[in-house]
Each structure stands twice: as C-alpha cells, then as structure tokens.
Amino acid sequence: MNKKLAYPFKSEYKTQYPYRCFQRQAS
C-alpha cells in the first residue's frame, strides 16, 4: 500500500495505462 502511494504513477502508470503516458507525450 505504501509503495503505491509513494509512486503510483511510476509502476502503475506505465503498467496500468501506458497508452495514457504515450498520448500525453505525443500530444
């Protein structure tokens, strides 16, 4: 739980919705 709160956009962002990160960089 602490790990996800520490950096939820580090592992989850790239694993949960990697297409969101790509669209943000491509936009």
PDBQT receptor file of N, H, CA, C and O in Angstrom, charges set to zero:
ATOM      1  N   MET A   1       0.839  -1.203   0.000  1.00  0.00    +0.000 N 
ATOM      2  CA  MET A   1       0.000   0.000   0.000  1.00  0.00    +0.000 C 
ATOM      3  C   MET A   1       0.875   1.253   0.000  1.00  0.00    +0.000 C 
ATOM      4  O   MET A   1       0.594   2.218  -0.711  1.00  0.00    +0.000 OA
ATOM      5  N   ASN A   2       1.907   1.227   0.783  1.00  0.00    +0.000 N 
ATOM      6  H   ASN A   2       2.135   0.443   1.360  1.00  0.00    +0.000 HD
ATOM      7  CA  ASN A   2       2.809   2.394   0.847  1.00  0.00    +0.000 C 
ATOM      8  C   ASN A   2       3.528   2.587  -0.477  1.00  0.00    +0.000 C 
ATOM      9  O   ASN A   2       3.801   3.711  -0.899  1.00  0.00    +0.000 OA
ATOM     10  N   LYS A   3       3.825   1.484  -1.113  1.00  0.00    +0.000 N 
ATOM     11  H   LYS A   3       3.603   0.571  -0.771  1.00  0.00    +0.000 HD
ATOM     12  CA  LYS A   3       4.553   1.576  -2.401  1.00  0.00    +0.000 C 
ATOM     13  C   LYS A   3       3.681   2.279  -3.445  1.00  0.00    +0.000 C 
ATOM     14  O   LYS A   3       4.177   3.114  -4.201  1.00  0.00    +0.000 OA
ATOM     15  N   LYS A   4       2.423   1.956  -3.489  1.00  0.00    +0.000 N 
ATOM     16  H   LYS A   4       2.020   1.277  -2.875  1.00  0.00    +0.000 HD
ATOM     17  CA  LYS A   4       1.537   2.553  -4.493  1.00  0.00    +0.000 C 
ATOM     18  C   LYS A   4       1.320   4.041  -4.181  1.00  0.00    +0.000 C 
ATOM     19  O   LYS A   4       1.171   4.853  -5.094  1.00  0.00    +0.000 OA
ATOM     20  N   LEU A   5       1.302   4.381  -2.928  1.00  0.00    +0.000 N 
ATOM     21  H   LEU A   5       1.423   3.721  -2.187  1.00  0.00    +0.000 HD
ATOM     22  CA  LEU A   5       1.083   5.788  -2.540  1.00  0.00    +0.000 C 
ATOM     23  C   LEU A   5       2.364   6.588  -2.757  1.00  0.00    +0.000 C 
ATOM     24  O   LEU A   5       2.336   7.799  -2.977  1.00  0.00    +0.000 OA
ATOM     25  N   ALA A   6       3.457   5.896  -2.689  1.00  0.00    +0.000 N 
ATOM     26  H   ALA A   6       3.480   4.913  -2.510  1.00  0.00    +0.000 HD
ATOM     27  CA  ALA A   6       4.760   6.561  -2.850  1.00  0.00    +0.000 C 
ATOM     28  C   ALA A   6       4.949   6.971  -4.312  1.00  0.00    +0.000 C 
ATOM     29  O   ALA A   6       5.373   8.089  -4.603  1.00  0.00    +0.000 OA
ATOM     30  N   TYR A   7       4.637   6.080  -5.200  1.00  0.00    +0.000 N 
ATOM     31  H   TYR A   7       4.292   5.172  -4.963  1.00  0.00    +0.000 HD
ATOM     32  CA  TYR A   7       4.798   6.413  -6.636  1.00  0.00    +0.000 C 
ATOM     33  C   TYR A   7       3.819   5.578  -7.459  1.00  0.00    +0.000 C 
ATOM     34  O   TYR A   7       4.211   4.609  -8.109  1.00  0.00    +0.000 OA
ATOM     35  N   PRO A   8       2.546   5.963  -7.424  1.00  0.00    +0.000 N 
ATOM     36  CA  PRO A   8       1.503   5.246  -8.165  1.00  0.00    +0.000 C 
ATOM     37  C   PRO A   8       1.605   5.505  -9.658  1.00  0.00    +0.000 C 
ATOM     38  O   PRO A   8       1.017   4.782 -10.463  1.00  0.00    +0.000 OA
ATOM     39  N   PHE A   9       2.340   6.523 -10.019  1.00  0.00    +0.000 N 
ATOM     40  H   PHE A   9       2.817   7.110  -9.365  1.00  0.00    +0.000 HD
ATOM     41  CA  PHE A   9       2.463   6.849 -11.457  1.00  0.00    +0.000 C 
ATOM     42  C   PHE A   9       3.789   6.348 -11.997  1.00  0.00    +0.000 C 
ATOM     43  O   PHE A   9       4.168   6.672 -13.122  1.00  0.00    +0.000 OA
ATOM     44  N   LYS A  10       4.487   5.566 -11.207  1.00  0.00    +0.000 N 
ATOM     45  H   LYS A  10       4.179   5.303 -10.293  1.00  0.00    +0.000 HD
ATOM     46  CA  LYS A  10       5.794   5.065 -11.665  1.00  0.00    +0.000 C 
ATOM     47  C   LYS A  10       5.646   3.641 -12.217  1.00  0.00    +0.000 C 
ATOM     48  O   LYS A  10       6.159   3.323 -13.289  1.00  0.00    +0.000 OA
ATOM     49  N   SER A  11       4.952   2.815 -11.483  1.00  0.00    +0.000 N 
ATOM     50  H   SER A  11       4.535   3.074 -10.612  1.00  0.00    +0.000 HD
ATOM     51  CA  SER A  11       4.795   1.414 -11.923  1.00  0.00    +0.000 C 
ATOM     52  C   SER A  11       3.386   1.206 -12.473  1.00  0.00    +0.000 C 
ATOM     53  O   SER A  11       3.198   0.527 -13.483  1.00  0.00    +0.000 OA
ATOM     54  N   GLU A  12       2.425   1.781 -11.817  1.00  0.00    +0.000 N 
ATOM     55  H   GLU A  12       2.578   2.332 -10.996  1.00  0.00    +0.000 HD
ATOM     56  CA  GLU A  12       1.044   1.599 -12.264  1.00  0.00    +0.000 C 
ATOM     57  C   GLU A  12       0.773   2.419 -13.531  1.00  0.00    +0.000 C 
ATOM     58  O   GLU A  12       0.114   1.940 -14.454  1.00  0.00    +0.000 OA
ATOM     59  N   TYR A  13       1.266   3.615 -13.568  1.00  0.00    +0.000 N 
ATOM     60  H   TYR A  13       1.800   4.004 -12.818  1.00  0.00    +0.000 HD
ATOM     61  CA  TYR A  13       1.018   4.483 -14.732  1.00  0.00    +0.000 C 
ATOM     62  C   TYR A  13       1.537   3.839 -16.011  1.00  0.00    +0.000 C 
ATOM     63  O   TYR A  13       0.928   3.940 -17.076  1.00  0.00    +0.000 OA
ATOM     64  N   LYS A  14       2.692   3.167 -15.871  1.00  0.00    +0.000 N 
ATOM     65  H   LYS A  14       3.187   3.085 -15.005  1.00  0.00    +0.000 HD
ATOM     66  CA  LYS A  14       3.288   2.561 -17.066  1.00  0.00    +0.000 C 
ATOM     67  C   LYS A  14       2.727   1.158 -17.303  1.00  0.00    +0.000 C 
ATOM     68  O   LYS A  14       2.826   0.611 -18.401  1.00  0.00    +0.000 OA
ATOM     69  N   THR A  15       2.152   0.602 -16.274  1.00  0.00    +0.000 N 
ATOM     70  H   THR A  15       2.072   1.046 -15.382  1.00  0.00    +0.000 HD
ATOM     71  CA  THR A  15       1.644  -0.792 -16.410  1.00  0.00    +0.000 C 
ATOM     72  C   THR A  15       0.119  -0.793 -16.492  1.00  0.00    +0.000 C 
ATOM     73  O   THR A  15      -0.468  -1.630 -17.178  1.00  0.00    +0.000 OA
ATOM     74  N   GLN A  16      -0.510   0.131 -15.803  1.00  0.00    +0.000 N 
ATOM     75  H   GLN A  16      -0.033   0.811 -15.246  1.00  0.00    +0.000 HD
ATOM     76  CA  GLN A  16      -1.978   0.183 -15.804  1.00  0.00    +0.000 C 
ATOM     77  C   GLN A  16      -2.485   0.880 -17.070  1.00  0.00    +0.000 C 
ATOM     78  O   GLN A  16      -3.349   0.348 -17.767  1.00  0.00    +0.000 OA
ATOM     79  N   TYR A  17      -1.967   2.035 -17.361  1.00  0.00    +0.000 N 
ATOM     80  H   TYR A  17      -1.265   2.468 -16.795  1.00  0.00    +0.000 HD
ATOM     81  CA  TYR A  17      -2.401   2.750 -18.573  1.00  0.00    +0.000 C 
ATOM     82  C   TYR A  17      -1.203   3.383 -19.268  1.00  0.00    +0.000 C 
ATOM     83  O   TYR A  17      -0.991   4.592 -19.179  1.00  0.00    +0.000 OA
ATOM     84  N   PRO A  18      -0.440   2.577 -19.945  1.00  0.00    +0.000 N 
ATOM     85  CA  PRO A  18       0.747   3.050 -20.671  1.00  0.00    +0.000 C 
ATOM     86  C   PRO A  18       0.338   3.874 -21.895  1.00  0.00    +0.000 C 
ATOM     87  O   PRO A  18       1.109   4.694 -22.395  1.00  0.00    +0.000 OA
ATOM     88  N   TYR A  19      -0.856   3.646 -22.354  1.00  0.00    +0.000 N 
ATOM     89  H   TYR A  19      -1.482   2.980 -21.949  1.00  0.00    +0.000 HD
ATOM     90  CA  TYR A  19      -1.333   4.383 -23.537  1.00  0.00    +0.000 C 
ATOM     91  C   TYR A  19      -1.595   5.845 -23.137  1.00  0.00    +0.000 C 
ATOM     92  O   TYR A  19      -1.585   6.731 -23.992  1.00  0.00    +0.000 OA
ATOM     93  N   ARG A  20      -1.825   6.089 -21.874  1.00  0.00    +0.000 N 
ATOM     94  H   ARG A  20      -1.834   5.369 -21.180  1.00  0.00    +0.000 HD
ATOM     95  CA  ARG A  20      -2.106   7.477 -21.407  1.00  0.00    +0.000 C 
ATOM     96  C   ARG A  20      -0.775   8.257 -21.413  1.00  0.00    +0.000 C 
ATOM     97  O   ARG A  20      -0.731   9.438 -21.761  1.00  0.00    +0.000 OA
ATOM     98  N   CYS A  21       0.251   7.594 -21.035  1.00  0.00    +0.000 N 
ATOM     99  H   CYS A  21       0.215   6.635 -20.753  1.00  0.00    +0.000 HD
ATOM    100  CA  CYS A  21       1.569   8.256 -20.975  1.00  0.00    +0.000 C 
ATOM    101  C   CYS A  21       2.027   8.560 -22.408  1.00  0.00    +0.000 C 
ATOM    102  O   CYS A  21       2.636   9.595 -22.676  1.00  0.00    +0.000 OA
ATOM    103  N   PHE A  22       1.727   7.657 -23.291  1.00  0.00    +0.000 N 
ATOM    104  H   PHE A  22       1.232   6.815 -23.073  1.00  0.00    +0.000 HD
ATOM    105  CA  PHE A  22       2.162   7.826 -24.696  1.00  0.00    +0.000 C 
ATOM    106  C   PHE A  22       1.383   8.972 -25.352  1.00  0.00    +0.000 C 
ATOM    107  O   PHE A  22       1.938   9.778 -26.099  1.00  0.00    +0.000 OA
ATOM    108  N   GLN A  23       0.112   9.018 -25.056  1.00  0.00    +0.000 N 
ATOM    109  H   GLN A  23      -0.339   8.363 -24.449  1.00  0.00    +0.000 HD
ATOM    110  CA  GLN A  23      -0.730  10.069 -25.671  1.00  0.00    +0.000 C 
ATOM    111  C   GLN A  23      -0.309  11.437 -25.139  1.00  0.00    +0.000 C 
ATOM    112  O   GLN A  23      -0.370  12.441 -25.849  1.00  0.00    +0.000 OA
ATOM    113  N   ARG A  24       0.113  11.458 -23.889  1.00  0.00    +0.000 N 
ATOM    114  H   ARG A  24       0.162  10.643 -23.312  1.00  0.00    +0.000 HD
ATOM    115  CA  ARG A  24       0.490  12.764 -23.248  1.00  0.00    +0.000 C 
ATOM    116  C   ARG A  24       1.799  13.242 -23.894  1.00  0.00    +0.000 C 
ATOM    117  O   ARG A  24       1.967  14.439 -24.129  1.00  0.00    +0.000 OA
ATOM    118  N   GLN A  25       2.681  12.360 -24.167  1.00  0.00    +0.000 N 
ATOM    119  H   GLN A  25       2.544  11.388 -23.976  1.00  0.00    +0.000 HD
ATOM    120  CA  GLN A  25       3.981  12.763 -24.753  1.00  0.00    +0.000 C 
ATOM    121  C   GLN A  25       3.792  13.088 -26.242  1.00  0.00    +0.000 C 
ATOM    122  O   GLN A  25       4.482  13.950 -26.787  1.00  0.00    +0.000 OA
ATOM    123  N   ALA A  26       2.881  12.411 -26.871  1.00  0.00    +0.000 N 
ATOM    124  H   ALA A  26       2.321  11.711 -26.428  1.00  0.00    +0.000 HD
ATOM    125  CA  ALA A  26       2.665  12.603 -28.323  1.00  0.00    +0.000 C 
ATOM    126  C   ALA A  26       1.836  13.877 -28.539  1.00  0.00    +0.000 C 
ATOM    127  O   ALA A  26       1.989  14.557 -29.554  1.00  0.00    +0.000 OA
ATOM    128  N   SER A  27       0.989  14.181 -27.613  1.00  0.00    +0.000 N 
ATOM    129  H   SER A  27       0.865  13.628 -26.789  1.00  0.00    +0.000 HD
ATOM    130  CA  SER A  27       0.139  15.376 -27.760  1.00  0.00    +0.000 C 
ATOM    131  C   SER A  27       0.991  16.623 -27.854  1.00  0.00    +0.000 C 
ATOM    132  O   SER A  27       0.460  17.726 -27.980  1.00  0.00    +0.000 OA
TER     133      SER A  27
